[in-house]
Amino acid sequence: MFPELDQELAALAAQALRRRLQVVETVLPGGRVRVAGQVLLNLSSNDYLGLAQDPRLIAGAQEAAARWGVGAGASRLVAGHLGLHEDVEKELAAFKDAEAAVLFSTGYMANLGVITALMSQGDVIFSDRLNHASIMDGIRLSGATLHRFPHRDMNQLEKILRQTPGGKRRLIITDSVFSVDGDLAPLWELVALKERYGAWLMIDEAHATGVLGPGGAGLAQALGLAAGVDIHMGTLSKALGSLGGYVAGERRLIDYLHNKARSFIYTTAMPPPVLGAIQAALRVVREEPDRRLRLLQEAEKFRRGLQDAGFDTLGSETQIVPVLVGKNEPALEFAAALRARGLMAVALRPPTVPPGRARVRFSLSAAHSPADLARALQIIVATGQEMGIVS
Ligand SMILES: *Cc1c(COP(=O)(O)O)cnc(C)c1O
């Protein structure tokens, strides 16, 4: 069937860009996994607080299943809006200190839903070049005109804001923590620009939710800028350990999304076990700020260790720590060598990153012990030296 598919896959393989699924055979404590019979320290997970295996979340899922069943039975607007959805959305709104919040089945669907609901042909979207793929897909599907600005470049953003005529809807979108480099959006400047040019501001807190801010609500909370952001999007699939996306903001925004967001309307409501896990996760995030503080402290130590050894950790300021390698093949070889020594980390290659900027990315979790992270650091430095990535 379709021999051209083979040719395309072969072309990807020739550029060291061919991807394959790998089976995680067992999930082990301490942020470890078994893959192909080998136990690895998992430095590729988004389970930043180690909640995916937490007994309290598992119990939350079990209790919700026992009480409400495993499926919601319908879409939200039809008959699938359970009391449990209502409760979790109220808790999310309180967590985000917003008037209201709405759940989507995934973060991907949240981005698709909110962007296509608010924006259409004739409107203009300003998007950071390193924004997540789900934001890009939402923009494409919306039909709005897209202006991508260079990563975190506020001069360029201001220039294009000045050049695009007013009168239409204008929306600035940024990740708050960028998944590729673990760096932060310049939120002060973004809020100032959106006010100066009469645009809306939307931030995607997928990697910041549960991690940054005094209450774990994300970067906007950490900087005291929540009121300057119009659309707060985030996920429950990373630090919160299970699955789902949310949008929080003014009541009328959420009412509008109930009516217009197609990825909310035309899909089955989120299943009760996931909602039970989210409720338990929100409780842990509220009651155990130490988890996120320890994670960020360990990340700081880890990053400093890499920098002292001569690695370029790019702009990382969070639990996501990349090291720049350059070409695709050496990045793959570096990741493979680390794996042979018990560390699972991904090599990021184009089109995820610009050509010639391939890197290996480490994601830290509160599940990792300080001793394991210290050992991982030693292995990474020694391997980098042997491979000539650092001297
Ligand atoms: C992971 C991620 C998403 C998608 O969230 P899912 O819940 O996994 O669908 C959206 N935006 C960003 C920035 C992400 O990192």
The ligand as an SDF file (V2000), in Angstrom:
LIG
                    3D

 15 15  0  0  0  0  0  0  0  0999 V2000
    1.7920   19.2740   26.4630 C   0  0  0  0  0  0  0  0  0  0  0  0
    1.3770   20.6230   25.9840 C   0  0  0  0  0  0  0  0  0  0  0  0
    0.1080   20.8580   25.4670 C   0  0  0  0  0  0  0  0  0  0  0  0
   -0.8670   19.7470   25.2160 C   0  0  0  0  0  0  0  0  0  0  0  0
   -1.3620   19.2470   26.3960 O   0  0  0  0  0  0  0  0  0  0  0  0
   -1.9570   17.7570   26.4490 P   0  0  0  0  0  0  0  0  0  0  0  0
   -2.7770   17.7700   27.6740 O   0  0  0  0  0  0  0  0  0  0  0  0
   -0.8010   16.8420   26.4940 O   0  0  0  0  0  0  0  0  0  0  0  0
   -2.7720   17.5810   25.2110 O   0  0  0  0  0  0  0  0  0  0  0  0
   -0.2270   22.1500   25.1350 C   0  0  0  0  0  0  0  0  0  0  0  0
    0.6530   23.1550   25.2650 N   0  0  0  0  0  0  0  0  0  0  0  0
    1.8960   22.9640   25.7360 C   0  0  0  0  0  0  0  0  0  0  0  0
    2.8340   24.1250   25.8620 C   0  0  0  0  0  0  0  0  0  0  0  0
    2.3040   21.6830   26.0990 C   0  0  0  0  0  0  0  0  0  0  0  0
    3.5400   21.4850   26.5410 O   0  0  0  0  0  0  0  0  0  0  0  0
  1  2  1  0
  2  3  1  0
  2 14  2  0
  3  4  1  0
  3 10  2  0
  4  5  1  0
  5  6  1  0
  6  7  2  0
  6  8  1  0
  6  9  1  0
 10 11  1  0
 11 12  2  0
 12 13  1  0
 12 14  1  0
 14 15  1  0
M  END
$$$$
